[in-house]
Amino acid sequence: MEPNTQKLIHSFGALADLGQEIADTGDFIEMVRTSLHLLLGTLGIRRGAVVECPLHLETTNSLAVWGLGEDYQPRFIVEESDREAFLNLRQGALPINSSVESNEPAVAPFLSRHGEELRAQQIELVAPVIVRGRMTGLVVLGGKASGEPFTPEDIEVISAMVRHIGVGIYTHRLLAEVKQRAEENERLYQDLRAIYRDTVRAFAAAIDVKDTYTQGHSERVGKYSEIIARELGWGENEVEGIAIAGYLHDIGKLAVERKIINAPYKIDAKESIELNRHPAAGFDILSPIHHPYADIPLMAKYHHERLDGRGYPDGLTDTQIPIGAKIVSLADSFDAMTTDRPYKTRRSFDEVVHDLRRNTGKQFDVQVVAAFCRALLKELNGETKERKFLKMLGKDYLNAEKDAPLLRELLNELDPNTQAAAAAGT
Amino acid sequence: MEESLNSDVRSHTVGTTAVVYAGDYLNKLTGERIERECRKQLDSGCRALVIDFSDTELVNSIGISILLGIIDIAEKSGALVVFSDVKNETVQLFEMLGLTRHVILAKDEQEALSSLSTPPPQSQAIGH
């Protein structure tokens, strides 16, 4: 093979490798180090370094060094006038020899500061790293192993490779900056979400304070809703959203008279109309707020709707009711059934199961009830670490031995496949 | 003769000479392993390095740079470097890039070891 052809193939191979290297988003310093190796190996250069010259700073930062001794880290002072001078070099690189100061007078100040040190390190060439018309670094290079001087073609190759290295450094720095800003934004966002959640919980507590008999109701509805959504396989963000909807579902009660909410008797029709205003009032309160989760106001508005159309405020039916509202509805009803109220004590668990069986498909959505039962059954079977139901219902309310079979039976009835199988068997 | 236990790079020593095998493709990964092995051998007192290229089909730019680094380290330690059993195309590449000015070339490992018992002047190729 002709030496020139071989040289060309070798250089092309190195350029291809360099392109791959700078596109790699991995370790930044390793990328620069490998790029330097590629440059040195392309022309058989024995030593060199890549030095970063951050914009608006005079001091430099050595990124990669090869063949200059373990302890030597090139550091330069680069003034704005030096940057201009390097941008306007006649060739793409500056040879370090005695005649250069007269040929390139603009770089004389830089060479007077660093020429001696560079010559002592056997540096023969300095190539500026130029990205988007700004000088962002220097590549210093020793002589060729062949002992021959650098040819204009060599300098062309060096300039091309140094441009690639510059783009690589710029891109990595840019990505790091973007990543850092994204992380900062994420932290701020998480802080804001935490503040939002805390505020919502404070609101929930405020709502519940108004109702003497249902303290902690909103928080529990939020937690039950969260459990159901998670069991339905919702994503973390949506689960958080439904929990918020649970916390805020009764916010409209703030617009209802306290004496109606706390009435120690079954309220009359007029009072009932007043009380039933609370979902629509909740929607009005929540709508102007820009929530970080979808449909919070709608979940509050429709948490008293029923599948059979007998709910309020709009008498929606099955598919018209958002799934979130169906979840909050079940969570709300379950908590109402399992806590003492002004006019009645809480129901036993088998009564609750009976109620769920009777009202699934009429008041409650079958998938939502099934998810709720599965989650509770998992806790009773000891399949979950946390005892969320136990914490909310109290340790004496549930009895795994007695209640798990009730749940299994209800689940079998709710599961369409089981029902189909049962139907086929009869 | 002492075989190296280093599983990454095959090598052995003959007296104060270390023979290090370059493998089939001398790139960044293999180059760095060879460099580590050469440094280790020089640190443990070897006065000559034979790098055997009998299996080496290809050397890329990073491999060249690393070989130059090894030559540099060896020179600083006062040790000789011999490249043995280098394929013709690789010899041409080494010549083009000036590596052959700093090492002895030998036809095979045996010749490399013999040459070191009576070292010829540097940059003189043996068997090529």
Contacts between the chains, C-beta under 8 A, distances in Angstrom:
chain1	res1	chain2	res2	distance
A	1	B	89	7.0
A	1	B	92	6.9
A	3	B	92	7.1
A	3	B	96	5.5
A	6	B	89	7.8
A	6	B	92	6.0
A	6	B	93	6.5
A	6	B	96	6.2
A	7	B	96	6.0
A	10	B	61	6.9
A	10	B	93	6.5
A	10	B	96	7.6
A	10	B	97	7.9
A	13	B	60	6.1
A	13	B	61	6.8
A	14	B	60	7.2
A	14	B	61	3.9
A	17	B	60	6.5
A	17	B	61	6.6
A	17	B	62	7.2
A	34	B	28	6.1
A	34	B	62	6.5
A	36	B	65	7.8
A	37	B	28	7.0
A	37	B	61	7.0
A	37	B	62	4.4
A	37	B	65	4.1
A	37	B	66	6.8
A	38	B	61	4.8
A	38	B	62	5.8
A	38	B	65	7.3
A	39	B	61	7.9
A	40	B	61	7.7
A	40	B	64	7.6
A	40	B	65	4.1
A	40	B	68	6.9
A	41	B	60	7.1
A	41	B	61	3.2
A	41	B	62	5.5
A	41	B	63	6.7
A	41	B	64	3.6
A	41	B	65	3.6
A	41	B	66	7.7
A	41	B	68	7.5
A	41	B	97	7.8
A	42	B	61	4.9
A	42	B	64	7.8
A	43	B	97	7.1
A	44	B	64	6.2
A	44	B	68	6.8
A	44	B	96	7.6
A	44	B	97	3.0
A	44	B	98	4.7
A	44	B	99	6.5
A	45	B	65	7.9
A	45	B	68	7.7
A	46	B	68	5.2
A	46	B	71	8.0
A	46	B	72	6.3
A	47	B	72	7.4
A	66	B	65	6.7
A	66	B	69	6.3
A	67	B	68	6.9
A	67	B	69	5.8
A	67	B	72	5.3
A	144	B	97	7.7
A	144	B	98	5.7
A	145	B	68	5.7
A	145	B	71	7.8
A	145	B	97	6.1
A	145	B	98	3.4
A	145	B	99	5.7
A	145	B	101	6.5
A	145	B	102	6.4
A	146	B	96	7.8
A	146	B	97	6.6
A	146	B	98	2.8
A	146	B	101	6.5
A	147	B	98	6.4
A	147	B	101	6.4
A	148	B	98	7.3
